[in-house]
Amino acid sequence: MFQKSKENGSIDQLGKTNRIIEATIIRGDIEALSDIRLDGELHGNLKVKGKVVVGPQAKIIGNVECENADVEGFVEGVLNVKDLLHVKETATIKGDLLIGRLSVVPGAKIQVKCDMVIGGDSTSSSDKKSK
């Protein structure tokens, strides 16, 4: 009677957030349609259609692909954020950034190579200069 309609077998994910709590360790890849907040550890890749929040005690060793991200904890790998990456003062990031926009709060520790992507184009700005 009150069932939501489904298109192509997908469930309406609006307003839903996955949560991985503290003291949880995951070894393997995660793919999600909705947003995710990670407060535990992930040793693997994370692919999310929405927003990723990496809590202050969280740790990711692997690649992250998402629309937007807020990072407060530790991330080591490639961060592919299509729109806004917000790096907070407690964050530590090591690796490569491929992002649309970047916000870094003073105090954050970042050791990265950063490519700003224009208009969601997956080729880096350095690739465009050489063409």
PyMOL commands that set and color helices and strands:
alter all, ss='L'
color gray80, all
select helices_A, chain A and resi 125-130
alter helices_A, ss='H'
color red, helices_A
select strands_A, chain A and resi 17-20+25-27+30-32+35-38+41-43+46-48+51-54+59-61+64-66+68-71+74-87+92-104+109-116
alter strands_A, ss='S'
color yellow, strands_A
deselect
rebuild
show_as cartoon
